[in-house]
């Protein structure tokens, strides 16, 4: 249930038809039955292929459907093509949008904001129930900074 982001084919469904996309479930009124209960949009999806997506205004779960067409690009390359930077190339579970990485970089340069504090701010915009991804953000932010410096100095395109 929820949002499914299709990678490849300009955001359309992969014609290979290998992966089924979960059907949308209508939102219902939610009232906590237990003190520690989470609202539906903050519950960990029980479908394979979901990821934690860190964006400029929130941290959320999103289902991903990779292109499974024969000869398709590797999953981490498909993520980069969609503007998402994976925390791992082997088995990505967390991705950061290019905008959030730019925001983290500029907050650090202009305000001296540490990446941990930047991620803490994003979590507070959403909810504190999300897993700790600040270590992943630190690693990805360092890689992003090096890539930006290489590009700014004419060594990348």
C-alpha positions in Angstrom: 0.0 0.0 0.0 1.1 3.6 -0.4 3.2 5.4 -3.0 5.2 3.2 -5.4 8.0 4.9 -7.4 8.7 3.2 -10.7 12.3 3.4 -11.8 13.2 3.4 -15.5 10.7 3.9 -18.4 10.2 7.6 -17.4 8.3 6.7 -14.2 6.0 4.2 -16.0 5.5 0.6 -15.1 8.2 -1.8 -16.4 6.8 -3.7 -19.4 8.5 -6.9 -18.1 5.7 -7.2 -15.6 7.8 -9.2 -13.2 7.0 -7.3 -10.0 3.4 -6.8 -8.9 2.6 -3.4 -7.5 0.6 -3.5 -4.3 -2.9 -2.1 -4.7 -3.7 1.2 -3.0 -5.4 1.0 0.3 -7.7 4.0 1.2 -6.7 6.0 4.2 -9.0 5.5 7.2 -9.4 7.5 10.3 -6.7 6.5 12.7 -6.9 6.6 16.4 -4.2 5.0 18.6 -5.5 1.9 20.3 -2.2 1.6 22.1 -0.1 4.3 23.6 2.9 3.5 21.4 1.0 2.8 18.2 2.1 4.4 14.9 -0.2 6.0 12.4 -0.5 4.0 9.1 1.8 6.3 7.1 4.6 5.7 9.6 4.3 2.0 9.9 7.0 -0.1 8.3 5.5 -1.6 5.1 5.2 -5.3 5.0 5.9 -5.4 1.2 9.4 -6.2 -0.2 11.1 -3.4 -2.0 10.2 -0.5 0.4 12.9 2.1 1.3 13.3 4.9 3.7 13.4 8.0 1.6 14.9 11.1 3.1 13.7 14.3 1.5 14.0 18.0 2.3 10.8 18.2 4.3 10.3 14.7 5.6 11.5 11.2 6.1 9.1 8.5 4.8 8.6 5.0 3.5 8.2 4.4 -0.2 7.8 1.3 -2.3 10.2 1.0 -5.2 9.7 -0.9 -8.4 13.0 -1.4 -10.3 13.0 -1.9 -14.0 13.4 -5.7 -14.5 13.6 -5.5 -18.3 16.5 -7.6 -19.7 19.6 -5.5 -20.0 18.3 -2.9 -17.5 20.8 -0.9 -15.4 21.8 -1.9 -11.9 19.4 -0.9 -9.1 21.8 1.8 -7.7 22.2 3.3 -11.1 18.4 3.4 -11.6 18.1 5.2 -8.2 20.7 7.8 -9.3 18.8 8.3 -12.5 15.7 9.1 -10.4 17.5 11.7 -8.3 17.9 9.4 -5.3 21.3 8.7 -3.8 21.5 5.2 -2.2 23.2 4.8 1.2 24.6 1.5 -0.2 25.2 0.2 -3.7 25.0 -3.5 -2.7 21.6 -3.6 -1.0 20.1 -0.1 -0.6 17.5 0.3 2.1 17.8 4.1 2.5 18.0 6.7 -0.2 18.5 10.5 0.0 17.2 12.9 -2.6 19.7 15.1 -4.3 17.8 18.1 -2.9 18.3 17.0 0.7 22.0 16.4 0.1 22.4 19.9 -1.4 20.5 21.3 1.6 22.8 19.4 4.0 25.8 20.7 2.2 24.7 24.3 2.1 23.5 24.2 5.7 26.9 23.0 6.7 28.7 25.6 4.6 26.6 28.6 5.6 25.4 27.8 9.1 27.9 25.2 10.3 25.1 22.7 10.8 26.4 19.1 11.4 24.8 16.4 9.3 23.5 14.7 12.5 21.7 17.9 13.5 20.4 18.3 9.9 18.9 14.8 10.0 17.5 15.4 13.5 15.6 18.4 12.1 14.2 16.3 9.2 13.1 13.6 11.7 11.3 16.3 13.8 9.4 17.5 10.8 8.1 14.0 10.2 8.2 11.9 13.4 10.8 10.6 15.8 9.8 7.0 15.1 12.0 6.6 12.0 15.2 4.6 12.3 18.5 6.3 12.9 19.9 7.1 9.4 22.3 9.9 10.5 25.3 7.6 10.1 24.3 6.9 6.6 23.7 10.6 6.0 27.2 11.4 7.2 28.7 8.8 4.8 26.6 9.9 1.8 27.1 13.6 2.5 30.9 13.1 2.4 30.6 11.3 -1.0 28.2 14.0 -2.2 30.6 16.8 -1.2 33.5 15.1 -3.1 31.4 14.6 -6.2 30.3 18.3 -6.1 33.9 19.5 -5.7 35.0 17.3 -8.6 32.2 18.7 -10.8 32.8 22.3 -9.7 36.5 21.9 -10.6 35.9 20.4 -14.1 36.6 16.8 -13.3 33.0 15.5 -13.7 30.0 16.1 -15.7 
